Structure formats: structure tokens, C-alpha cells
Amino acid sequence: MAYTIEQIAAALGAEALGAVDIEVEGVAEPADAGPHQLALAMKPEYAEALPQGQARAAMLWDGADWQALGLEAAIVSPRPRFALSGLSAMMDPGQGWQDGVHPSAVVHDTAELGDGVSVGPLAVIGKGARIGAGTVIGPQCFIGSDVVLGAQGGLREGVRIGARVMIGDRFIAQPGAVIGSDGFSYVTPEVSGAEKVRQTLGDQGEIKAQKHARIHSLGAVSIGNDVEVGANCTIDRGTVRDTVIGNGTKIDNLVQIGHNCIIGSDCLLCGQVGLAGSVKVGDNVIMAGQTGVADNIFVGDNVITGGATKLMSNVPKGRVMLGYPAIQMDSQMEIYKGLRRLKRLFRDVADLKKTVSNNSQSD
């Protein structure tokens, strides 16, 4: 679908300049943009590549001299990357799945599908499931019994949702996501070596082999509105109560959330983050890739962790953490700088010892 520059700017709350009746059918990077595409030159360094393409119009930063860049029209926004959110939604062609229920889909007689629900090939919807209006169920998805999935959601290929999971509106799940797998909960007949190590921080006592008995997951998963879950992400159901994900939280690919975790609203969990069981996370928390969180700890509101951070104890609200074990980022960086200076320090100490030794001998 084509839009004029004026239409796009109006939808984004941005300013349209120049030949605002120019139509574009998509977006592209400056060097690759054709005459019917909007170039995304949102920083001066990006705009340097405009002469390599054929764009007539571009999205630019506030204050950019669009005419000097050889453009016929421009869209200017004080925060271009935020404007890109709305622009990308306008230009997204979707996955191309057909409307309605595909003949190969299996939908239980007791399942309820709202108006405009689409169900792709080979999808399975269990008994008592309720799917909100306008939601799209992709090919080969599985939705278990008594699942509630809100309106205007979208499940990509191969998403699995276990029984009794409750999900709000506008939920998005990428291919292979698993919501409501059983928790990793086992117990031994007698106190195990792992339990002793937790108490002693090293001594597991008398070593003996023990069998692990499974603790079944009787809870489910409860997910709020406007949540997104990445490809091959896994969210375990609770042991007795539900695992909970708050409104607006975004979860990246390959994230593992253990049983009984409670995640607040508007959090960002980046790729390969791992949360052990019963972790409680506040609102607006950002965890960079490969952050690991030990079980049964609390992470306060507005905490940010750097890449590969390992949280081993509670973190107060507002902290910025880094390292393993995690400490405040500024302290961690000072330690890192000190480590880099160690070789020079050893050399200086060796030289100093030699000087002192020589002086002693001369005396």
C-alpha cells in the first residue's frame, strides 16, 4: 500500500516538508532506497549514504537541511527512532496468512473464537479455549485446554501455549515460543548435597546418590496486556500459584523464565536472559543479554543490568549492575580498569624491589 509523505507525517505527528504529495510504498536504508521508498536517514552519518540511493524523500532528524541533501521531500521528527515505531507498523505487510480457519486446523467444539479470528494450517485449539477478536493464530500453533488469549494478538509459527494459561490483549509471540511448560522442580527423600551447599557455600557433606522426585506444576502462567515474547522463549508455569508477566513487558529470543517468577510492567528482558524459579522483578527493569538471576531473589523497579551480569542477591530499586557476581556498574568498571593495570603494577613493583635491593647492597 502506498502513502503520501503528508499522510505518513500526519499519522506519526511529525512535520512534512517539500513535495508532500510524493507517494512511497515502503522504507529502506539510504544507500538502498529506490524512488518509491522512504529513506531512513535519521542521523547525519546515515544521510551521507543518500547519494548512493535513489530516494526522493527521507525521514530526517530535527533541524536537518533536507534540500541540501538533494531531496524533494522530507519527514522531520524530534525523535526519529520513536517515529520509526509508528512508521514500521504502517509499512508492515504482515505474514500473509489467510483469513478464517484453515481446513487443516483442529478446533475443539467447545473452543470460542471471537470475531475476525484467523487460524492457520495445522494449528490445534483445545477444549474450552477462548480466543479474542482479531487474533491471528499462525501455522502449527498449539493452544491448550481452557486457555484465554485476548483480542488483537498474533502467534507466529509453532507457538505452544499450555493448558489454563491466561493472556491479555495484543499479545505477540514469535516462532517457537513456549508458554506454560512445566517448572523444573525436583526434591530428594533426604536433604541433598545441593541443599547443604546452599547453607555451607561449599561443603555438601556426606556424598550419597539420591533419586529426584518430580514436583508437578499445578499453577499456570498469567500474562498482561501488550506483552511480546521472542522466538524460542520459554515461560514455566507455577508450582501452585501462577507465573506472572506484567503489562507491556517485552521478552527477547531464548529467554528462560522459571516457575513462580513475577515480572513487573514494562520490563525489557534481552536475549538469553535466564531467571531461576521464584524471582520477583519490579517495573521498568531492563536486563541486557545473558543476564542470569538466582532463584528466590528480588530485583527492584528501574534496575538495569549490563550484558552477562549475574545477580546472586537482592538488588534495590534504581541500581545499575554489571559483572559476576554483580556489583554496581561504576564500581565494576573501576575494578576492570584496575585489572588492566595489574601487569604494569607488577612490573613497577619488581623494578622498585630491584632498586631497593641494589641500594641495600651499596650501603
C-alpha positions as a printed NumPy array, in Angstrom:
array([[  0.   ,   0.   ,   0.   ],
       [  1.272,   3.47 ,  -0.883],
       [  1.135,   6.517,   1.381],
       [  1.921,  10.152,   0.663],
       [  4.565,  11.955,   2.689],
       [  1.798,  14.116,   4.124],
       [ -0.229,  11.078,   5.233],
       [  2.748,   9.474,   6.929],
       [  3.749,  12.654,   8.751],
       [  0.186,  13.2  ,   9.973],
       [ -0.022,   9.633,  11.298],
       [  3.303,   9.999,  13.123],
       [  2.732,  13.502,  14.48 ],
       [  5.787,  14.65 ,  12.519],
       [  6.411,  17.539,  10.115],
       [  6.166,  17.071,   6.335],
       [  8.318,  19.289,   4.112],
       [  8.653,  19.806,   0.37 ],
       [  6.634,  17.819,  -2.189],
       [  4.341,  16.23 ,   0.386],
       [  2.213,  14.528,  -2.297],
       [  5.032,  12.1  ,  -3.206],
       [  3.903,   8.521,  -2.596],
       [  6.09 ,   5.809,  -1.083],
       [  5.402,   2.081,  -0.872],
       [  7.99 ,   1.111,   1.707],
       [ 11.12 ,   2.101,   3.596],
       [ 14.814,   1.396,   3.031],
       [ 18.258,   2.36 ,   4.206],
       [ 19.623,   5.426,   2.371],
       [ 22.05 ,   3.594,   0.083],
       [ 19.416,   1.034,  -0.942],
       [ 16.363,   3.281,  -1.276],
       [ 14.58 ,   3.473,  -4.611],
       [ 12.439,   6.355,  -5.889],
       [  9.277,   4.881,  -4.34 ],
       [ 10.784,   4.219,  -0.929],
       [ 11.261,   6.456,   2.092],
       [ 14.927,   6.546,   3.102],
       [ 15.615,   6.244,   6.816],
       [ 18.341,   8.851,   7.251],
       [ 17.651,   9.588,  10.895],
       [ 21.193,  10.684,  11.787],
       [ 23.713,  12.845,   9.892],
       [ 26.02 ,   9.84 ,   9.4  ],
       [ 23.169,   7.883,   7.803],
       [ 22.382,  10.773,   5.457],
       [ 25.896,  10.569,   3.996],
       [ 24.765,   7.464,   2.078],
       [ 21.776,   9.164,   0.406],
       [ 23.676,   9.901,  -2.876],
       [ 24.232,   6.154,  -3.292],
       [ 20.473,   5.534,  -3.481],
       [ 17.571,   6.982,  -5.471],
       [ 15.345,   8.231,  -2.67 ],
       [ 13.227,  11.294,  -3.36 ],
       [ 12.141,  11.572,   0.287],
       [ 13.598,  10.638,   3.637],
       [ 12.849,  10.603,   7.341],
       [ 15.35 ,  13.006,   8.951],
       [ 16.382,  14.352,  12.323],
       [ 15.089,  17.656,  13.648],
       [ 16.944,  20.583,  12.057],
       [ 18.249,  18.655,   9.051],
       [ 18.718,  20.653,   5.806],
       [ 16.705,  18.331,   3.564],
       [ 17.16 ,  20.459,   0.448],
       [ 20.942,  20.432,   0.799],
       [ 20.707,  16.629,   0.869],
       [ 19.158,  16.669,  -2.618],
       [ 15.714,  15.507,  -1.522],
       [ 12.344,  16.549,  -2.894],
       [ 10.531,  15.941,   0.414],
       [ 11.234,  15.027,   3.99 ],
       [  9.59 ,  13.938,   7.212],
       [ 11.203,  15.56 ,  10.245],
       [ 10.719,  14.359,  13.803],
       [ 12.347,  15.493,  17.066],
       [ 12.766,  11.785,  17.944],
       [ 13.045,   9.908,  14.643],
       [ 13.597,   6.482,  16.163],
       [ 10.344,   6.778,  18.101],
       [  8.597,   7.869,  14.906],
       [ 10.025,   4.738,  13.269],
       [  7.845,   2.66 ,  15.602],
       [  4.676,   4.027,  14.038],
       [  6.155,   4.071,  10.536],
       [  7.178,   0.415,  10.704],
       [  3.649,  -0.508,  11.816],
       [  2.212,   1.32 ,   8.78 ],
       [  4.582,  -0.402,   6.373],
       [  4.455,  -3.926,   7.815],
       [  2.89 ,  -6.27 ,   5.221],
       [  2.303,  -8.975,   7.835],
       [  2.773, -12.712,   7.313],
       [  0.228, -13.176,   4.541],
       [ -1.867, -15.823,   6.305],
       [ -5.416, -16.284,   5.066],
       [ -8.446, -15.092,   6.985],
       [-10.69 , -17.525,   8.786],
       [ -9.987, -21.058,   9.964],
       [ -7.816, -23.194,   7.682],
       [ -9.397, -26.571,   6.777],
       [ -6.427, -28.45 ,   8.276],
       [ -6.725, -26.726,  11.671],
       [ -8.218, -28.687,  14.586],
       [-10.529, -26.572,  16.752],
       [-12.369, -28.228,  19.634],
       [-16.145, -27.906,  19.573],
       [-16.136, -26.098,  22.937],
       [-13.498, -23.526,  21.941],
       [-14.734, -19.96 ,  21.452],
       [-13.289, -17.832,  18.65 ],
       [-14.039, -14.104,  18.633],
       [-14.907, -12.071,  15.563],
       [-12.22 , -11.995,  12.908],
       [-10.   , -14.695,  14.433],
       [ -7.701, -16.407,  11.926],
       [ -6.359, -19.917,  12.482],
       [ -3.524, -21.139,  10.264],
       [ -2.76 , -24.551,   8.785],
       [ -2.283, -27.477,  11.186],
       [ -2.984, -25.349,  14.268],
       [ -4.689, -27.018,  17.261],
       [ -7.029, -25.262,  19.702],
       [ -8.083, -27.274,  22.746],
       [-11.347, -27.626,  24.587],
       [-12.694, -24.59 ,  26.391],
       [-10.1  , -22.226,  24.918],
       [-11.251, -18.66 ,  24.304],
       [ -9.599, -16.527,  21.628],
       [-10.306, -12.782,  21.495],
       [-11.478, -10.882,  18.451],
       [ -8.996, -10.203,  15.664],
       [ -6.285, -12.522,  16.978],
       [ -4.202, -14.422,  14.435],
       [ -3.116, -17.986,  15.21 ],
       [ -0.257, -18.99 ,  12.918],
       [  0.507, -22.339,  11.297],
       [  1.245, -25.309,  13.57 ],
       [  0.417, -23.453,  16.783],
       [ -0.958, -25.321,  19.788],
       [ -3.342, -23.747,  22.301],
       [ -4.184, -25.966,  25.255],
       [ -7.45 , -26.509,  27.072],
       [ -9.071, -23.588,  28.891],
       [ -6.508, -21.086,  27.619],
       [ -7.689, -17.481,  27.455],
       [ -5.982, -15.394,  24.764],
       [ -7.062, -11.772,  24.407],
       [ -8.016,  -9.652,  21.403],
       [ -5.795,  -8.423,  18.56 ],
       [ -2.986, -10.851,  19.35 ],
       [ -0.647, -12.619,  16.989],
       [  1.025, -16.008,  17.327],
       [  3.744, -16.794,  14.8  ],
       [  4.509, -20.285,  13.554],
       [  4.818, -23.09 ,  16.07 ],
       [  3.914, -21.24 ,  19.27 ],
       [  2.874, -23.56 ,  22.119],
       [  0.57 , -22.421,  24.922],
       [ -0.138, -24.877,  27.73 ],
       [ -3.441, -25.518,  29.492],
       [ -5.094, -22.822,  31.612],
       [ -2.693, -20.057,  30.62 ],
       [ -4.279, -16.583,  30.759],
       [ -3.045, -13.926,  28.312],
       [ -4.281, -10.36 ,  27.796],
       [ -4.876,  -8.28 ,  24.676],
       [ -2.417,  -7.518,  21.871],
       [ -0.095, -10.372,  22.772],
       [  2.66 , -11.184,  20.27 ],
       [  4.668, -14.415,  20.29 ],
       [  7.467, -15.193,  17.837],
       [  8.079, -18.66 ,  16.297],
       [  8.73 , -21.498,  18.694],
       [  7.813, -19.693,  21.913],
       [  6.556, -21.978,  24.697],
       [  4.218, -20.559,  27.333],
       [  3.247, -22.798,  30.214],
       [  5.818, -25.584,  30.175],
       [  6.218, -27.408,  33.498],
       [  8.59 , -25.932,  36.058],
       [ 11.96 , -27.55 ,  36.805],
       [ 11.064, -28.724,  40.328],
       [ 12.511, -31.836,  41.941],
       [ 13.127, -32.991,  45.507],
       [ 15.1  , -35.806,  47.141],
       [ 13.867, -38.012,  50.017],
       [ 16.643, -36.713,  52.283],
       [ 18.484, -33.383,  52.37 ],
       [ 20.536, -33.263,  49.166],
       [ 24.113, -32.16 ,  48.61 ],
       [ 22.811, -29.107,  46.717],
       [ 20.723, -28.041,  49.728],
       [ 23.715, -28.401,  52.023],
       [ 25.908, -26.404,  49.65 ],
       [ 23.368, -23.587,  49.731],
       [ 23.791, -23.42 ,  53.505],
       [ 27.542, -24.031,  53.739],
       [ 28.643, -22.357,  50.474],
       [ 30.882, -25.264,  49.58 ],
       [ 30.524, -28.355,  51.747],
       [ 27.94 , -30.862,  50.533],
       [ 28.543, -33.223,  53.462],
       [ 28.47 , -36.978,  53.035],
       [ 28.169, -37.779,  49.358],
       [ 25.428, -40.272,  48.52 ],
       [ 23.361, -40.979,  45.427],
       [ 19.703, -39.975,  45.611],
       [ 16.747, -40.143,  43.267],
       [ 14.925, -36.95 ,  42.285],
       [ 11.155, -36.911,  42.744],
       [  9.158, -34.656,  40.44 ],
       [  7.032, -31.83 ,  41.847],
       [  4.156, -31.281,  39.449],
       [  3.241, -27.801,  38.223],
       [ -0.314, -27.101,  39.395],
       [ -0.235, -23.393,  38.595],
       [ -0.3  , -21.782,  35.161],
       [  1.008, -18.575,  33.575],
       [ -0.76 , -15.214,  33.72 ],
       [  0.307, -12.58 ,  31.173],
       [ -0.971,  -8.998,  30.993],
       [ -1.776,  -6.76 ,  28.027],
       [  0.684,  -5.631,  25.329],
       [  3.278,  -8.292,  26.127],
       [  5.658,  -9.634,  23.459],
       [  7.606, -12.893,  23.652],
       [ 10.54 , -13.738,  21.391],
       [ 11.415, -16.812,  19.361],
       [ 12.16 , -19.973,  21.37 ],
       [ 11.46 , -18.171,  24.638],
       [ 10.189, -20.424,  27.439],
       [  7.99 , -19.442,  30.37 ],
       [  7.367, -22.132,  33.   ],
       [  4.078, -22.479,  34.8  ],
       [  3.966, -22.051,  38.56 ],
       [  4.149, -24.862,  41.098],
       [  0.967, -23.818,  42.942],
       [  0.362, -20.17 ,  42.034],
       [  0.825, -18.729,  38.53 ],
       [  3.977, -17.386,  36.99 ],
       [  3.106, -13.733,  36.22 ],
       [  4.23 , -11.357,  33.451],
       [  3.073,  -7.73 ,  33.791],
       [  1.559,  -5.378,  31.228],
       [  3.81 ,  -4.066,  28.472],
       [  6.794,  -6.31 ,  29.196],
       [  8.881,  -7.337,  26.175],
       [ 10.833, -10.592,  26.218],
       [ 13.52 , -11.353,  23.641],
       [ 14.554, -14.609,  21.949],
       [ 15.849, -17.542,  24.008],
       [ 14.812, -16.113,  27.369],
       [ 14.028, -18.619,  30.143],
       [ 11.635, -17.612,  32.927],
       [ 11.394, -20.177,  35.704],
       [  8.381, -21.318,  37.701],
       [  6.701, -18.899,  40.127],
       [  8.528, -15.833,  38.772],
       [  6.726, -12.496,  38.946],
       [  7.802,  -9.948,  36.323],
       [  6.522,  -6.376,  36.608],
       [  5.201,  -4.   ,  33.955],
       [  7.152,  -2.516,  31.041],
       [ 10.295,  -4.587,  31.553],
       [ 12.77 ,  -5.493,  28.796],
       [ 14.426,  -8.92 ,  29.033],
       [ 17.006,  -9.258,  26.253],
       [ 18.315, -12.378,  24.525],
       [ 19.397, -15.361,  26.632],
       [ 18.351, -13.84 ,  29.937],
       [ 17.684, -16.607,  32.44 ],
       [ 15.557, -16.303,  35.581],
       [ 15.572, -19.158,  38.06 ],
       [ 12.443, -20.04 ,  39.999],
       [ 10.534, -17.629,  42.243],
       [ 12.385, -14.495,  41.152],
       [ 10.434, -11.261,  41.64 ],
       [ 11.21 ,  -8.4  ,  39.25 ],
       [  9.819,  -4.863,  39.635],
       [  8.562,  -2.464,  36.972],
       [ 10.635,  -0.914,  34.169],
       [ 13.561,  -3.275,  34.695],
       [ 15.998,  -3.767,  31.793],
       [ 18.156,  -6.887,  31.677],
       [ 20.773,  -6.983,  28.934],
       [ 21.644, -10.184,  27.096],
       [ 22.771, -13.228,  29.093],
       [ 21.841, -11.723,  32.437],
       [ 21.312, -14.536,  34.92 ],
       [ 19.236, -14.275,  38.103],
       [ 19.493, -16.719,  41.003],
       [ 16.324, -18.186,  42.485],
       [ 14.187, -16.52 ,  45.142],
       [ 15.709, -13.048,  44.88 ],
       [ 14.115,  -9.642,  44.332],
       [ 15.076,  -7.094,  41.675],
       [ 13.664,  -3.607,  42.339],
       [ 11.991,  -1.134,  39.994],
       [ 14.078,   0.569,  37.306],
       [ 17.105,  -1.693,  37.739],
       [ 19.373,  -2.02 ,  34.675],
       [ 21.859,  -4.843,  34.195],
       [ 24.711,  -4.933,  31.699],
       [ 25.409,  -7.867,  29.394],
       [ 26.267, -11.208,  31.06 ],
       [ 25.545,  -9.848,  34.56 ],
       [ 24.824, -12.49 ,  37.197],
       [ 22.575, -11.411,  40.055],
       [ 23.191, -13.528,  43.157],
       [ 21.395, -11.388,  45.756],
       [ 18.578,  -8.84 ,  46.031],
       [ 19.009,  -5.608,  44.057],
       [ 17.463,  -2.352,  45.382],
       [ 15.446,  -0.196,  43.014],
       [ 17.25 ,   2.068,  40.584],
       [ 20.617,   0.25 ,  40.665],
       [ 22.747,  -0.248,  37.532],
       [ 24.537,  -3.59 ,  37.847],
       [ 27.323,  -5.381,  35.991],
       [ 29.566,  -8.417,  36.383],
       [ 29.698, -11.792,  38.113],
       [ 28.818, -11.627,  40.886],
       [ 27.047,  -8.381,  40.088],
       [ 28.021,  -5.106,  41.709],
       [ 27.153,  -1.537,  40.756],
       [ 28.372,  -0.794,  37.252],
       [ 30.614,   2.156,  38.139],
       [ 32.436,   0.057,  40.755],
       [ 32.74 ,  -2.845,  38.334],
       [ 34.32 ,  -0.593,  35.719],
       [ 36.844,   0.712,  38.254],
       [ 37.753,  -2.879,  39.136],
       [ 38.134,  -3.712,  35.451],
       [ 40.426,  -0.734,  34.924],
       [ 42.467,  -1.871,  37.921],
       [ 42.811,  -5.379,  36.488],
       [ 44.093,  -3.972,  33.221],
       [ 46.758,  -2.069,  35.159],
       [ 47.966,  -5.125,  37.132],
       [ 50.67 ,  -6.144,  34.66 ],
       [ 52.177,  -2.67 ,  34.749],
       [ 51.832,  -2.6  ,  38.547],
       [ 53.711,  -5.907,  38.9  ],
       [ 56.456,  -4.585,  36.638],
       [ 56.722,  -1.372,  38.624],
       [ 56.878,  -3.287,  41.918],
       [ 59.575,  -5.58 ,  40.51 ],
       [ 61.597,  -2.555,  39.412],
       [ 61.108,  -0.957,  42.825],
       [ 62.26 ,  -4.132,  44.617],
       [ 65.345,  -4.244,  42.409],
       [ 66.127,  -0.609,  43.189],
       [ 65.705,  -1.13 ,  46.942],
       [ 67.852,  -4.289,  46.804],
       [ 70.629,  -2.513,  44.908],
       [ 70.567,   0.412,  47.356],
       [ 70.814,  -2.002,  50.307],
       [ 73.799,  -3.765,  48.791],
       [ 75.603,  -0.499,  48.113],
       [ 75.14 ,   0.526,  51.755]])
